[in-house]
Amino acid sequence: MNNDYSFNIKRKRPEDLFENVSDYFNEETLTTYAESKSIMRTQKKITIRALELLELKNKHPLILDAGCGPGFAAAFLNELGYKTVALDIISEFLKYYDIEYLNPILANMCYPPFKPDSFDSIISISALQWIIRDVNSESERLILTNLFVSFYQILKPESNMIVQFYPKSTVIMDYIAEIVNNKTNFKGNFIIDNPNNPKKRKIFLLLKK
Ligand SMILES: C[S@@+](CC[C@H](N)C(=O)[O-])C[C@H]1O[C@@H](n2cnc3c(N)ncnc32)[C@H](O)[C@@H]1O
């Protein structure tokens, strides 16, 4: 892995301040997030880049958007004509925009309620940092392992998945790589856009079953 970039995190992040994601996304924060046009634009850009990296072969793929929030990615994927299953752990997010028409699922993405070989792809945008914060936590290790093992199972053979997230250090990235390598048969790597510009940096984990 390329470690030529630095993480200079000055302030504590929401995922460090709140144990439960639903405590952070209370009514006010959730509304501000869901109604922000600039966040919508940013999440759409990230989704476009994720799709570029995924290189989907199937023209009519069934995609899982894991941690969909108000559906910025899911609604866009749907607009592109991809059948999309949107899933989030916070029910209030699932009432925004057109996401209701996608029949979103209220569930924990670490325990996705789907049969094996269900999806042509999985996309997860800006959610994984809520699942792994402390590499010394045994419970987080088990939960993260379950997430990747489950994602491996519910993906169809030869399919790709992508996760974009905001790790706070390369230690977290190495830790994730170790779990993926040791607990699943995924092949893949991190792809880092703008590695030397912390404001513009985007980190993706692209995995192939
Ligand atoms: C920053 S928001 C991103 C939402 C959306 N992907 C987007 O691009 O706008 C993080 C989302 O991850 C969801 N999330 C965090 N942990 C989750 C979990 N264990 N299962 C499902 N969703 C989760 C949160 O509820 C929240 O909607």
The ligand as a Tripos MOL2 file, in Angstrom:
@<TRIPOS>MOLECULE
LIG
   27    29     1     0     0
SMALL
NO_CHARGES

@<TRIPOS>ATOM
      1 C1        -22.5330    9.8630    5.9700 C.3       1 LIG1
      2 S1        -23.9680    8.9170    5.7420 S.3       1 LIG1
      3 C2        -23.8140    8.4550    4.0410 C.3       1 LIG1
      4 C3        -25.1440    8.1030    3.4480 C.3       1 LIG1
      5 C4        -25.1540    7.8270    1.9500 C.3       1 LIG1
      6 N1        -24.3920    6.6500    1.6120 N.3       1 LIG1
      7 C5        -24.6700    9.0100    1.1670 C.2       1 LIG1
      8 O1        -23.7720    8.8230    0.3490 O.co2     1 LIG1
      9 O2        -25.1830   10.1070    1.3600 O.co2     1 LIG1
     10 C6        -23.5610    7.3800    6.5800 C.3       1 LIG1
     11 C7        -24.7300    6.4280    6.5390 C.3       1 LIG1
     12 O3        -24.2950    5.1520    6.9950 O.3       1 LIG1
     13 C8        -25.3700    4.5720    7.7070 C.3       1 LIG1
     14 N2        -24.8530    3.5030    8.5650 N.ar      1 LIG1
     15 C9        -23.8710    3.5690    9.4940 C.ar      1 LIG1
     16 N3        -23.7030    2.3750   10.0830 N.ar      1 LIG1
     17 C10       -24.5870    1.5210    9.4840 C.ar      1 LIG1
     18 C11       -24.8790    0.1420    9.6280 C.ar      1 LIG1
     19 N4        -24.2440   -0.6080   10.5300 N.pl3     1 LIG1
     20 N5        -25.8260   -0.3970    8.8490 N.ar      1 LIG1
     21 C12       -26.4910    0.3530    7.9260 C.ar      1 LIG1
     22 N6        -26.2710    1.6740    7.7310 N.ar      1 LIG1
     23 C13       -25.3230    2.2480    8.5040 C.ar      1 LIG1
     24 C14       -25.9160    5.7350    8.4890 C.3       1 LIG1
     25 O4        -27.1890    5.5000    9.0070 O.3       1 LIG1
     26 C15       -25.8820    6.8360    7.4420 C.3       1 LIG1
     27 O5        -27.0650    6.8790    6.7010 O.3       1 LIG1
@<TRIPOS>BOND
     1     1     2 1
     2     2     3 1
     3     2    10 1
     4     3     4 1
     5     4     5 1
     6     5     6 1
     7     5     7 1
     8     7     8 2
     9     7     9 1
    10    10    11 1
    11    11    12 1
    12    11    26 1
    13    12    13 1
    14    13    14 1
    15    13    24 1
    16    14    15 ar
    17    14    23 ar
    18    15    16 ar
    19    16    17 ar
    20    17    18 ar
    21    17    23 ar
    22    18    19 1
    23    18    20 ar
    24    20    21 ar
    25    21    22 ar
    26    22    23 ar
    27    24    25 1
    28    24    26 1
    29    26    27 1
@<TRIPOS>SUBSTRUCTURE
     1 LIG1         1 GROUP 0 **** ****
